Amino acid sequence: MTDTMILAWASQGDHETLADVMYDAVRNGPSRYNDAQRAAWVPERRSGEAWDERLARQDIVMAVKDQAVLGFMSLDKAGYIDFAYIRPGAQGSGLFRKMFEAIEGKARDKGEPRLWVHASLMAQPAFEKMGFTVVEHEVVHIGEQAFERAEMEKPLT
């Protein structure tokens, strides 16, 4: 066993694991959202055709340590960062920066003029540290729950 963290690009065989990471991060990690909001956001682990199709069109980098996926971040079309999740036990360890650097490199390789994201209250400080600025504060609704978030962007040109 080694304690070295590596980055790897996800494939379809990783989709179930990515769902586990997302569920763990939202439902068990530190949060500025209450339990009802967290349950509305991720009521269960994602799965199925819609989940697979959504992930299949994206470039997804995973942080892996001792064969366990600790986090992932994804790049969709037009420079959109769709997912950025880290398991609670790995938060604050520098994984966000390492994954972001891989995503930014991929976006630059594709010639994207900017990166943008809808960042949760927890993710906003991490994206700010990567050079993002708030374009607009928003409130979105999932079921009966309202969520504050921010659209943020980082020019690449």
NORNORJO-V621540 format. One record per pair of residues at least 24 apart in sequence whose ideal C-beta (glycine too) atoms are under 6 Angstrom apart, sorted by sequence separation. I is the first residue (numbers start at 1). GAP is how many residues later the second one is. D is the distance in Angstrom with one decimal. If there is no record, write none. Layout:
i=I gap=GAP d=D
i=I gap=GAP d=D
This chain:
i=71 gap=24 d=4.8
i=127 gap=25 d=5.2
i=19 gap=26 d=4.4
i=73 gap=26 d=4.2
i=124 gap=26 d=5.6
i=19 gap=27 d=4.3
i=121 gap=27 d=5.9
i=75 gap=28 d=5.0
i=79 gap=28 d=5.3
i=120 gap=29 d=5.5
i=73 gap=30 d=5.2
i=96 gap=30 d=4.8
i=100 gap=30 d=5.1
i=75 gap=31 d=5.5
i=118 gap=31 d=5.4
i=119 gap=31 d=5.3
i=63 gap=32 d=4.5
i=75 gap=32 d=5.9
i=79 gap=33 d=3.8
i=118 gap=33 d=5.7
i=119 gap=33 d=5.1
i=79 gap=35 d=5.3
i=117 gap=35 d=5.4
i=63 gap=36 d=5.7
i=79 gap=36 d=4.8
i=80 gap=36 d=5.8
i=81 gap=36 d=4.1
i=15 gap=37 d=5.6
i=79 gap=37 d=6.0
i=116 gap=37 d=4.2
i=61 gap=38 d=5.1
i=84 gap=39 d=5.8
i=114 gap=39 d=5.3
i=115 gap=39 d=4.8
i=15 gap=40 d=5.3
i=61 gap=41 d=4.4
i=114 gap=41 d=5.0
i=61 gap=42 d=6.0
i=114 gap=42 d=5.6
i=113 gap=43 d=5.9
i=112 gap=44 d=5.9
i=113 gap=44 d=4.9
i=59 gap=47 d=5.1
i=21 gap=48 d=5.7
i=108 gap=48 d=5.9
i=10 gap=50 d=3.9
i=21 gap=51 d=5.8
i=10 gap=52 d=5.3
i=17 gap=52 d=5.0
i=7 gap=54 d=5.5
i=8 gap=54 d=5.2
i=18 gap=54 d=5.4
i=8 gap=56 d=5.5
i=5 gap=58 d=5.8
i=6 gap=58 d=5.3
i=29 gap=59 d=3.9
i=5 gap=60 d=4.5
i=25 gap=60 d=4.1
i=28 gap=60 d=5.2
i=25 gap=61 d=5.9
i=22 gap=63 d=4.8
i=24 gap=63 d=5.1
i=21 gap=64 d=5.3
i=1 gap=65 d=5.7
i=21 gap=66 d=5.8
i=32 gap=89 d=4.1
i=32 gap=90 d=6.0
i=7 gap=95 d=5.4
i=40 gap=102 d=4.5
i=40 gap=103 d=4.8
i=40 gap=105 d=4.0
i=37 gap=108 d=4.7
i=36 gap=109 d=6.0
